[in-house]
């Protein structure tokens, strides 16, 4: 078991965070730890204020229930600290530990991985827009919200713009990529095969432009939770017998729904006929985004009842 002792620096930063919380009338302090802390000392300094402890592993939070503090597991050990921090805040909202309008004082290792050295004040309403905890619970699984945003933005661009004046339909399957790959097969040549991981990351604008070209080919994109595109042109080998969708949706949408039910992934299907983007989780439509000539803003998304899906 790895432990994180409350060093003098850690203690002083934590005390400062509590004072900031009181002065700014913030809602909570969030601490990102890299080991199991000394719970009694942490609780004593918290002085009854809401403290959320985030960590990469469950084992670092063993014993937190007895302290009255709150825990969030991120499981993104290879990701940058700011991405981990954002994911921890999203998870806290999804768990009803924070509201989407909360103000949070955050402590983390921004420069030196061995110690807490950075303190930030974050207003979640500026980060999460109008997304509610219901939306987050529908969308947030093991996939960071930032990854979903990028993929959805790309899907909406494809649905709105098409390619070379022609409409394009495609599908992205995000998260749980190993199980998705085991339940799919290559439709032919994978144009991404052999590229380095950094050259397949969806956060890179040039990568997204390349994916728009590849989207004209048959098959789905498989995207890992960290935003790496693991494969393109995959035929989803799943049965849709247990899936119920609105009339008019084609094979792409049925396959997207079925893979989201069989795995923990979120699938995002772009309709070739009208550019509508649908997000599937657990075999159901959880969000529908209609094409628009103007750039889509995430804060304007509305939750969509799966029973009200439109035609393809």
C-alpha positions as a Python dict, from the first residue, in 0.01 Angstrom:
ca = {
    (1, 'X'): (0, 0, 0),
    (2, 'X'): (132, 343, -95),
    (3, 'X'): (81, 616, 167),
    (4, 'X'): (84, 994, 140),
    (5, 'X'): (188, 1155, 466),
    (6, 'X'): (69, 1500, 563),
    (7, 'X'): (403, 1677, 534),
    (8, 'X'): (442, 2031, 663),
    (9, 'X'): (387, 2163, 311),
    (10, 'X'): (78, 1946, 257),
    (11, 'X'): (-62, 2058, 592),
    (12, 'X'): (-2, 2428, 524),
    (13, 'X'): (-155, 2406, 176),
    (14, 'X'): (-460, 2227, 318),
    (15, 'X'): (-504, 2486, 594),
    (16, 'X'): (-478, 2761, 332),
    (17, 'X'): (-740, 2585, 120),
    (18, 'X'): (-979, 2573, 415),
    (19, 'X'): (-925, 2944, 477),
    (20, 'X'): (-990, 3017, 107),
    (21, 'X'): (-1308, 2813, 125),
    (22, 'X'): (-1430, 3018, 419),
    (23, 'X'): (-1336, 3358, 275),
    (24, 'X'): (-1469, 3286, -75),
    (25, 'X'): (-1773, 3098, 63),
    (26, 'X'): (-1681, 2802, -156),
    (27, 'X'): (-1865, 2472, -140),
    (28, 'X'): (-1581, 2224, -96),
    (29, 'X'): (-1212, 2150, -104),
    (30, 'X'): (-1095, 1880, -345),
    (31, 'X'): (-756, 1717, -283),
    (32, 'X'): (-591, 1490, -540),
    (33, 'X'): (-372, 1238, -357),
    (34, 'X'): (-115, 988, -481),
    (35, 'X'): (-140, 748, -188),
    (36, 'X'): (-358, 680, 114),
    (37, 'X'): (-348, 987, 342),
    (38, 'X'): (-355, 1001, 721),
    (39, 'X'): (-732, 1024, 758),
    (40, 'X'): (-742, 1143, 1121),
    (41, 'X'): (-512, 1437, 1050),
    (42, 'X'): (-700, 1523, 729),
    (43, 'X'): (-1034, 1518, 912),
    (44, 'X'): (-899, 1737, 1194),
    (45, 'X'): (-782, 2006, 954),
    (46, 'X'): (-1110, 1993, 758),
    (47, 'X'): (-1296, 2116, 1067),
    (48, 'X'): (-1632, 1991, 940),
    (49, 'X'): (-1605, 2148, 594),
    (50, 'X'): (-1682, 1939, 286),
    (51, 'X'): (-1363, 1775, 162),
    (52, 'X'): (-1348, 1550, -144),
    (53, 'X'): (-1043, 1328, -180),
    (54, 'X'): (-967, 1211, -535),
    (55, 'X'): (-725, 933, -627),
    (56, 'X'): (-626, 712, -919),
    (57, 'X'): (-692, 391, -726),
    (58, 'X'): (-959, 255, -493),
    (59, 'X'): (-694, 137, -248),
    (60, 'X'): (-588, 496, -177),
    (61, 'X'): (-937, 569, -38),
    (62, 'X'): (-963, 272, 198),
    (63, 'X'): (-1107, 392, 530),
    (64, 'X'): (-1246, 722, 404),
    (65, 'X'): (-1605, 625, 484),
    (66, 'X'): (-1536, 642, 857),
    (67, 'X'): (-1409, 1001, 839),
    (68, 'X'): (-1708, 1182, 694),
    (69, 'X'): (-1495, 1290, 398),
    (70, 'X'): (-1595, 1210, 39),
    (71, 'X'): (-1399, 998, -209),
    (72, 'X'): (-1374, 994, -590),
    (73, 'X'): (-1178, 739, -794),
    (74, 'X'): (-1047, 865, -1129),
    (75, 'X'): (-842, 573, -1273),
    (76, 'X'): (-649, 785, -1524),
    (77, 'X'): (-295, 726, -1400),
    (78, 'X'): (-130, 809, -1733),
    (79, 'X'): (-325, 1130, -1793),
    (80, 'X'): (-213, 1487, -1717),
    (81, 'X'): (-307, 1615, -1372),
    (82, 'X'): (-545, 1881, -1503),
    (83, 'X'): (-740, 1617, -1696),
    (84, 'X'): (-753, 1406, -1380),
    (85, 'X'): (-872, 1704, -1181),
    (86, 'X'): (-1150, 1784, -1427),
    (87, 'X'): (-1258, 1421, -1432),
    (88, 'X'): (-1266, 1413, -1052),
    (89, 'X'): (-1491, 1721, -1045),
    (90, 'X'): (-1722, 1567, -1306),
    (91, 'X'): (-1741, 1244, -1106),
    (92, 'X'): (-1821, 1441, -791),
    (93, 'X'): (-2110, 1612, -972),
    (94, 'X'): (-2234, 1281, -1110),
    (95, 'X'): (-2223, 1139, -755),
    (96, 'X'): (-2421, 1438, -621),
    (97, 'X'): (-2124, 1537, -404),
    (98, 'X'): (-2113, 1873, -585),
    (99, 'X'): (-2364, 2078, -782),
    (100, 'X'): (-2282, 2198, -1134),
    (101, 'X'): (-2264, 2552, -999),
    (102, 'X'): (-2031, 2470, -711),
    (103, 'X'): (-1719, 2667, -624),
    (104, 'X'): (-1428, 2441, -535),
    (105, 'X'): (-1082, 2499, -391),
    (106, 'X'): (-854, 2232, -540),
    (107, 'X'): (-519, 2100, -415),
    (108, 'X'): (-292, 1887, -632),
    (109, 'X'): (63, 1819, -752),
    (110, 'X'): (93, 2058, -1042),
    (111, 'X'): (472, 2069, -1072),
    (112, 'X'): (629, 1811, -842),
    (113, 'X'): (464, 1467, -849),
    (114, 'X'): (601, 1392, -504),
    (115, 'X'): (413, 1664, -316),
    (116, 'X'): (108, 1890, -313),
    (117, 'X'): (224, 2222, -455),
    (118, 'X'): (-69, 2388, -636),
    (119, 'X'): (-395, 2543, -521),
    (120, 'X'): (-673, 2653, -758),
    (121, 'X'): (-1018, 2808, -726),
    (122, 'X'): (-1263, 2662, -976),
    (123, 'X'): (-1618, 2769, -1060),
    (124, 'X'): (-1790, 2465, -1205),
    (125, 'X'): (-2059, 2663, -1383),
    (126, 'X'): (-1785, 2804, -1606),
    (127, 'X'): (-1649, 2455, -1673),
    (128, 'X'): (-1963, 2246, -1708),
    (129, 'X'): (-2209, 2497, -1854),
    (130, 'X'): (-2566, 2380, -1810),
    (131, 'X'): (-2499, 2009, -1791),
    (132, 'X'): (-2685, 1861, -1495),
    (133, 'X'): (-2595, 1568, -1273),
    (134, 'X'): (-2863, 1369, -1458),
    (135, 'X'): (-2687, 1435, -1790),
    (136, 'X'): (-2352, 1341, -1639),
    (137, 'X'): (-2484, 1018, -1494),
    (138, 'X'): (-2620, 932, -1836),
    (139, 'X'): (-2295, 1013, -2013),
    (140, 'X'): (-2017, 964, -1763),
    (141, 'X'): (-1889, 610, -1726),
    (142, 'X'): (-1520, 536, -1748),
    (143, 'X'): (-1495, 797, -2022),
    (144, 'X'): (-1376, 1147, -1926),
    (145, 'X'): (-1623, 1415, -2021),
    (146, 'X'): (-1352, 1604, -2212),
    (147, 'X'): (-1299, 1303, -2440),
    (148, 'X'): (-1672, 1276, -2502),
    (149, 'X'): (-1695, 1646, -2582),
    (150, 'X'): (-1422, 1624, -2844),
    (151, 'X'): (-1573, 1316, -3010),
    (152, 'X'): (-1923, 1463, -3008),
    (153, 'X'): (-1796, 1791, -3150),
    (154, 'X'): (-1627, 1596, -3430),
    (155, 'X'): (-1940, 1389, -3495),
    (156, 'X'): (-2151, 1706, -3516),
    (157, 'X'): (-1904, 1861, -3761),
    (158, 'X'): (-1923, 1550, -3980),
    (159, 'X'): (-2303, 1551, -3963),
    (160, 'X'): (-2324, 1922, -4046),
    (161, 'X'): (-2051, 1947, -4310),
    (162, 'X'): (-2033, 1603, -4470),
    (163, 'X'): (-1727, 1567, -4691),
    (164, 'X'): (-1666, 1724, -5031),
    (165, 'X'): (-2028, 1828, -5054),
    (166, 'X'): (-2164, 1481, -4980),
    (167, 'X'): (-2340, 1363, -4660),
    (168, 'X'): (-2141, 1123, -4443),
    (169, 'X'): (-2264, 873, -4187),
    (170, 'X'): (-2031, 715, -3936),
    (171, 'X'): (-2001, 581, -3583),
    (172, 'X'): (-1762, 635, -3291),
    (173, 'X'): (-1746, 389, -2999),
    (174, 'X'): (-1577, 552, -2699),
    (175, 'X'): (-1440, 374, -2392),
    (176, 'X'): (-1404, 7, -2291),
    (177, 'X'): (-1203, -24, -2613),
    (178, 'X'): (-1057, -370, -2549),
    (179, 'X'): (-1401, -526, -2516),
    (180, 'X'): (-1527, -326, -2814),
    (181, 'X'): (-1236, -454, -3026),
    (182, 'X'): (-1309, -811, -2917),
    (183, 'X'): (-1670, -764, -3031),
    (184, 'X'): (-1582, -622, -3371),
    (185, 'X'): (-1381, -713, -3678),
    (186, 'X'): (-1188, -516, -3942),
    (187, 'X'): (-1391, -436, -4251),
    (188, 'X'): (-1072, -419, -4453),
    (189, 'X'): (-761, -203, -4437),
    (190, 'X'): (-731, 10, -4123),
    (191, 'X'): (-583, 348, -4233),
    (192, 'X'): (-469, 419, -3874),
    (193, 'X'): (-272, 99, -3829),
    (194, 'X'): (96, 154, -3759),
    (195, 'X'): (66, 516, -3646),
    (196, 'X'): (216, 620, -3312),
    (197, 'X'): (-24, 682, -3025),
    (198, 'X'): (35, 1058, -3031),
    (199, 'X'): (-61, 1062, -3399),
    (200, 'X'): (-394, 898, -3320),
    (201, 'X'): (-508, 1124, -3035),
    (202, 'X'): (-837, 1290, -3104),
    (203, 'X'): (-734, 1604, -2918),
    (204, 'X'): (-509, 1694, -3211),
    (205, 'X'): (-695, 1902, -3471),
    (206, 'X'): (-500, 1750, -3761),
    (207, 'X'): (-599, 1402, -3640),
    (208, 'X'): (-965, 1505, -3635),
    (209, 'X'): (-937, 1638, -3991),
    (210, 'X'): (-792, 1304, -4100),
    (211, 'X'): (-1076, 1120, -3927),
    (212, 'X'): (-1325, 1323, -4131),
    (213, 'X'): (-1169, 1179, -4444),
    (214, 'X'): (-1165, 825, -4307),
    (215, 'X'): (-1529, 859, -4195),
    (216, 'X'): (-1632, 813, -4558),
    (217, 'X'): (-1521, 449, -4534),
    (218, 'X'): (-1738, 173, -4390),
    (219, 'X'): (-1708, 78, -4025),
    (220, 'X'): (-1680, 240, -3684),
    (221, 'X'): (-1401, 421, -3503),
    (222, 'X'): (-1295, 270, -3170),
    (223, 'X'): (-1173, 538, -2928),
    (224, 'X'): (-1009, 469, -2591),
    (225, 'X'): (-1114, 665, -2283),
    (226, 'X'): (-798, 876, -2305),
    (227, 'X'): (-889, 993, -2657),
    (228, 'X'): (-661, 763, -2855),
    (229, 'X'): (-826, 623, -3168),
    (230, 'X'): (-744, 253, -3143),
    (231, 'X'): (-891, 144, -3475),
    (232, 'X'): (-1096, 257, -3773),
    (233, 'X'): (-1320, 68, -4012),
    (234, 'X'): (-1442, -182, -3752),
    (235, 'X'): (-1758, -382, -3816),
    (236, 'X'): (-1944, -420, -3486),
    (237, 'X'): (-2013, -789, -3432),
    (238, 'X'): (-2306, -769, -3189),
    (239, 'X'): (-2667, -878, -3196),
    (240, 'X'): (-2937, -614, -3175),
    (241, 'X'): (-3209, -857, -3071),
    (242, 'X'): (-3236, -709, -2721),
    (243, 'X'): (-3238, -347, -2842),
    (244, 'X'): (-3547, -139, -2910),
    (245, 'X'): (-3515, 174, -3123),
    (246, 'X'): (-3744, 412, -3308),
    (247, 'X'): (-3859, 315, -3655),
    (248, 'X'): (-3650, 447, -3939),
    (249, 'X'): (-3309, 403, -3780),
    (250, 'X'): (-3073, 193, -3988),
    (251, 'X'): (-2814, -75, -3927),
    (252, 'X'): (-2550, 173, -3806),
    (253, 'X'): (-2774, 291, -3523),
    (254, 'X'): (-2880, -60, -3426),
    (255, 'X'): (-2516, -169, -3409),
    (256, 'X'): (-2427, 144, -3208),
    (257, 'X'): (-2705, 72, -2962),
    (258, 'X'): (-2614, -296, -2933),
    (259, 'X'): (-2242, -236, -2867),
    (260, 'X'): (-2329, 21, -2600),
    (261, 'X'): (-2546, -240, -2430),
    (262, 'X'): (-2291, -521, -2448),
    (263, 'X'): (-1999, -305, -2328),
    (264, 'X'): (-1946, -3, -2104),
    (265, 'X'): (-1872, 212, -2407),
    (266, 'X'): (-2071, 509, -2529),
    (267, 'X'): (-2142, 497, -2902),
    (268, 'X'): (-2204, 802, -3117),
    (269, 'X'): (-2378, 755, -3451),
    (270, 'X'): (-2401, 1015, -3728),
    (271, 'X'): (-2697, 978, -3962),
    (272, 'X'): (-2601, 998, -4329),
    (273, 'X'): (-2948, 1117, -4433),
    (274, 'X'): (-2985, 1421, -4210),
    (275, 'X'): (-2666, 1459, -4003),
    (276, 'X'): (-2838, 1392, -3670),
    (277, 'X'): (-2598, 1272, -3400),
    (278, 'X'): (-2721, 1024, -3142),
    (279, 'X'): (-2540, 908, -2830),
    (280, 'X'): (-2614, 557, -2706),
    (281, 'X'): (-2550, 414, -2361),
    (282, 'X'): (-2684, 86, -2228),
    (283, 'X'): (-2862, 24, -2559),
    (284, 'X'): (-3065, 346, -2549),
    (285, 'X'): (-3046, 694, -2696),
    (286, 'X'): (-2940, 930, -2418),
    (287, 'X'): (-2877, 1243, -2626),
    (288, 'X'): (-2978, 1356, -2973),
    (289, 'X'): (-2819, 1653, -3147),
    (290, 'X'): (-2974, 1796, -3461),
    (291, 'X'): (-2745, 1942, -3729),
    (292, 'X'): (-2705, 2319, -3735),
    (293, 'X'): (-2528, 2567, -3958),
    (294, 'X'): (-2374, 2728, -3652),
    (295, 'X'): (-2117, 2571, -3424),
    (296, 'X'): (-2277, 2361, -3151),
    (297, 'X'): (-2221, 2461, -2788),
    (298, 'X'): (-2231, 2186, -2530),
    (299, 'X'): (-2417, 2396, -2278),
    (300, 'X'): (-2715, 2408, -2515),
    (301, 'X'): (-2761, 2030, -2526),
    (302, 'X'): (-3090, 1900, -2393),
    (303, 'X'): (-3153, 1556, -2250),
    (304, 'X'): (-3358, 1346, -2487),
    (305, 'X'): (-3603, 1076, -2388),
    (306, 'X'): (-3497, 750, -2560),
    (307, 'X'): (-3860, 691, -2656),
    (308, 'X'): (-3870, 1009, -2865),
    (309, 'X'): (-3595, 931, -3113),
    (310, 'X'): (-3635, 1090, -3453),
    (311, 'X'): (-3614, 927, -3791),
    (312, 'X'): (-3286, 851, -3960),
}
